[in-house]
Amino acid sequence: MRYILSNPMRSLALFLVFVINAAAQVAPVSGKRYARLAIRNATILDGNGTPAAGPFDIIIENNRIAAIVALDPVAVNGGLRRLPADVEIDAKGKYVLPGLINAHAHIQDSRDGIPQPLEYELKTWLACGITSVRDVGSDFTQTLKLRAASAAGEIAAPRIFVYPMFGRAGVGIRFADPQNAAEARTAVQQVKQKGADGIKLIQVRRDVMEAVEDEAHKLNLPIAHHAGVEEANAWDDVRMGTRSIEHWYGIPDAAIPDGVQNFPATYNYNDESDRFRYAGHLWREADPKKLQEVLAAMVKANVAWVPTFDIYEASRDLQRAQTQPWFTDYLHPALESYFKPNPKNHGSYFLNWTSNDEVFWKENYRIWMAAARDFERMGGLIGAGDDAGFIYQIYGFGLLRELELEEEAGFHPIKVIQHATANNAKILGMEGQLGGVRVGYLADLIVVNGNPLANMKVLYPVEGEGVEWTIKDGIPYHAPTLAAEVREMVKKARSARQ
Ligand SMILES: [Zn+2]
């Protein structure tokens, strides 16, 4: 009797579940924001260093994560709840992560004097799952306009954080090269007034750096520092309060017992072959004990580290760098031309690169990677960025390679994902908004065909793998479609040059 009574109730419940599910079996249109978008049956890998869990339904309202509903047997035992939506993405068997953040990027509209459409770079980023970039040196005015267009959803592009470049290097893209403290302060005020998100320092004198940092702190502008071989090193970053050290220069330098690297008499810093060859000797000259003191001081002063392992990889294995499979379909002819060994192009220093150089660099990497790992173990904040557009790295692909290299450094894949999401959000000052899969956060998410914790390579835009959807600010972009558009752009540009 009770069985007969309960049966219609059960049918009704099943019918309601069916109606809710059936009502929104519509996939989103790429590039369109919806009032309510559902990602169903997702395995979530949050950016906060915790393991994957699922399945969940994620509900996005406009550009925010509005609800995350657990669907695992334990949760369902307490009552199944499927929230309705206008459109939905079925993420069964897929991993959903916070959108990747590229903490070291350059927006480039030409290479080697050849025009390169901005659309090529912006869409490649999205196709690789990147929803935010920290631009650390580009045409400042143009990049501010791009930032606004991206924020308004007018172009398919990641969020852009603009850090104009100050220093002696970067002629053509730098904003200013202040010669003294007064000029430095004026320049900082100017970029603040124009709307900069931070400042990138490259090759500046110590007194200029001091003034830039002091003025920037007053105006709440974080500093990213690419030290190079110069007066200032990591001790200055610690003392002055730099937000992040880029690459690695300045860290081993701060631990060299005699205060200067053992350069040969003929060394010329402006000869890039010299510069990069002897950079490969630098880590071994750092005193291991002093190095630990430098790292500890960085942790204490809250100086983060964005190592960009990917951008020097050609130095330890040139052949690998020159024969990446992505080059066939994704290498724009402007980049291709720029990458060819040529003393005129920054980072194209391979005219006479030897096996000896590669061996020095391999050891350089071993010490560098161990230092990065020690730094995190002490409590330091490691980020992830690629510096693509130089040294055989294509935009987006470079960041994915960076994740692989951070894994090679010994970081657990969960930590690697944290570096590229929550840690980078923190470096940007966007913690609590970006870098996590959490109710109330901005809806920057990626739906991945595969488990990056088992294999970071599933993130590359390869047939049957890669990111399926890149959702930025609530707007879903179908990543394979964007990747196809990029390949088409490359094809056209190549045939136009023939
Ligand atoms: Zn750079």
Residues whose N, C-alpha, C, O or C-beta is under 5 A from the ligand:
A	BS01	ZN	D387
